[in-house]
């Protein structure tokens, strides 16, 4: 039941956006009664957070190739693939367009990114342990710097993102980290 409801929530978000999402439509799509949803998720926002966090957790494997460059490449390529998928584009669009009208989306977005950064942090800490990155590299800043050009090109200037975009992001983030530009700010 849980998997069906979460999948139905993602599908509803992709089809209709956050502002139009209703528990009734999620329940119908999942083949459950709406009271089942309310019993497990007291608020619609919690349902959305769980659905999106689960979708993106399943969608993005955290690599451990033994090389920071290869690990970051896999993360960047995974991000590009996610954002190029129908669900990824629809969810990105919902978060960007509905966020201005729906204040709850800001908290959902924050929670999702914090989760993604937390799960990917071992890529950076392992690279530091192997001596591939400076010891004072801030994992979250590195991951933000890796993702920023992908999101910017796709969401703000409407460019296609692809393997070349991912590759450039990896080169930029590694150069910045090795130059100690991604150390914590004092």
N, C-alpha and C positions, 0 to 999 in steps of 0.2 A: 504494500500500500504506500509506504513512504517513498519508494523509488518512483512509483507511478505519479504521485502527487507532485514531487519535485520536478520530474520531467514535464508534466503538464504545465507547471508554473513557468518553466523556461520557454516552452512552446507558446504559451499565452503572451509572455513578454515579447517574444520575437514577433508574433503576429500583430499584437495590439498596442504594445508599449505599457509602461508602468501605470500611467494615468487611467487607462481603460481596463486594467486588470481587475477582475472580481473573483472572489472565492467561489461563487456559484459556477462561473465558467471553468475555473480550474477543476472543481469537483466533477462537473459534467465530463470534461475531457479525460480526467483520471479514472472515471467510472466509480467514484465514491460519493458518499453523501457529504454535504458541506459541514455537517456537525463533526464528522471524522477529522476534517481539516482543522476546525476550530479547537477540537480536543487536543490535537497535537501541536498546533501553532496558534497561540492565543491571539496573535495579531498578524495581519496580512504582511506587514513589513518584515516580521521575523521569517515568514514563509519565503518571501522574496530573497532575503539575505541567505537563508539556508540553500535555496534552489540555485542561486548564482554562485555561491561559494562552492557548492558541490559540483556544479557544472564546470567551473574553472579549475577546481582541484583535480577532477577527473581528466580534464582537457590538457593539463600541463604537467607532464612528468618532470621531476627534478633530476637532471642528469648527473652522473658521476663517472666521467670518462677518464679521470686522472690528469686532465689538462684543462686549465681555466679557459683557454681560448675555445676549445671544443665544447665545454659545458655552456659557456655564454652563447656560442653559436646555436646550440640546440635550444636554449631558452628563447633566443631572438627568433629563430625559425618557427618555434612553437607559437610564439605570440603572433607572428605574421600569419600563420595558418589559421589560428583562432579568429583573428580579426577579418580574415578573408572569407571565413565560412558564413553561411546565411545567418546562423544564430548569432555569431560574433558581431557581425555588422548590425543586425537588428538590435542586439543588446547595447552595443556602443551608441547607436542612434538614440535609443530610449534613454540611456543615461545622460547623453549630451543635450537632447532636446527637451526631455521631460524634467530634467533637474532644475531648470529655471522656474517651472510651475509647481513642482512637487518637492518641498523641502526635505521630506524623508529620504529622498534619493541621495542627498549629500552624505548622510550617515551610512547608507547602504554602500555607496561607492567607497567611502573611507574604510569601512570594515572589509570589503573585498580586497582592496589594495593592500591593507595591512596583512591580511591573511596570505596573499600571494607573496609579499616580500618576506614574511616570516618563513614560509615554506622554501623559498629559494635562497635564503641566507646561507645555508650550508655550502652552496657552490662557492661563495666568497670566502667563508672561513676555512674551507679545505684548501683553497688556493693560497691563502695566507700561510697556513700550516706547511704547505709544500714550498714556500718561498717564491711563489710566482707573482705575488702582489705584496706591496708594503704592509707591514704589520698594523699600521693605523688606518687602513682602508675601511671606510664606513660601508658596510654591506648594503644598507638601504639606499644610500646615495648612489652607489654603483648600479644597483638595479633600476633606480629611477632614471639614471643617465642612459642606461641601455634601452629602456622602453620609450623614452621621450621622443627620439626621432621617428620611431615607428608610428606612435600616436599622432604626432604633429603632422607628418606627411599625409596620413590617412584622414584624420578628423578635421584638420584645420585648413590644409591647402588642397585636399581632394586628390592627392596623388595615389597611384597604385603602390602598394607595398609588396615587396617580393624578397627573394633570396638576396639580391644585391643590397636592399635596404637593411636587412638583418646583418649582412656581412659588414657594411659600413658602420653600423651601430656598434658592433663588436670591436672593430678597430679603434673607434673613437673612445669607447669606454676603457679599453685596455691602456691606451695612451694616456688618458686622463688619470687613471688609477696609478699607473707607474710613475707619473709625474707628481704624484701625491696631491692631485687636485681633488680627490674624493676622500680626503681625510676629514674627520670631524672639525667643524668650525668652532673656534674658541669664542 
